[in-house]
Amino acid sequence: MTGIRIHSPEGSVGSAAVHRAASPDVLAGLRLVALDNGKPGAERLLGRVGERLAERVGLSFEGVRRKGSAATPCEDELLAEIVDRADLVLTGTAD
């Protein structure tokens, strides 16, 4: 006879492995790059948000960069380009 094994759905709560960078006090003069995650509509949405932020707070919108897929991390080469060209990164998702 085979028994039924029941597993508890309870898990442990851990601390975050990384911390977010502190937000700048002033956005004016900073460079913003939007990172498109590859979902439909993300490029258009992030582009418009980046443009509006630039108009509103005086930052420089450096455009949208697209990573390969929403399911994969940002490629090393693309990440290096973003680090070189941006003080701030805007990212999100869209469908």
N, C-alpha and C positions, 0 to 999 in steps of 0.2 A: 504494500500500500504506500502511495506517495503522499507526503505531508504537504501542507500549504505553509509557505513561509511569508510572514507579514513584516514589512519594513516600515519603520517610522518615517513620516514625511518631514519631521523636524530636522532642521539643520543648525549649524552654528553660524553666528554672526561674526564676521571678521572686519578688520579695519581696511580702509582703502589702501592700495599699494602705492598709489601716487597722489600727489596733491596738485590742484590747479594753481596756475600762476596768479599772482595778485592782479586785480584789474587796475589799469592805469587811471589816474585821477582825471586826466584830460585826454580826449581822443584827437583833438585838432592837431594836424601835422603828422599823425601816425599813418603807416601804410597797412592797408587791409587787403587780404587775399581771401576769396571764398573757395572752399573745398567742396566740390560736387562729389557726392558719394556714388553716383552712377544710377540712382533711382530716376524714373521718369519724372520730369518736371523740376528736378532739383536745380539744374543749371539756370533755368529761367527765374525761379523763385529766389535763389541766392544772389543772382546777378542784380535783380531789382532791389533787394534788401541792401546789398552793398552800395549800389548807386544812391539810394535814398539816404543811407547813413553818411555817405560822403557829402551830399548836399546839406544835410542837417547839422553835422558836427564839424565839418571842415577837415576830414581825413582824406587820404589819397586812396581811392579804390583801384587796386592793381589787377582786377579781373577775377575770373573764375578758372580754377584748375580742376580737372576731372581725374579721379582715381579710377582704377579698373572696374571695381564692382563694389556694391554695398556689402557684400559678404566677405571682402578681403581687406586687410590693412592697407594703408597708403604705401605705395611703392617707395623705396629708399631714395631714388633719384628725384621723384616728385617732392618728397618731404624735404630734401636738401634744397630744392628750388624755392619752396615756400619759406623755409627758414631764412634763406638769403634775401627774399623779396618782401617779407612781411613782418610787421610788428604785432599784428593781430590776425587771427584766422577765424572766419565765420564758417560754420558748417551746420548741417541739418539734414533733414530727409524730406522727400516729397513723393507723392504718387499721383 
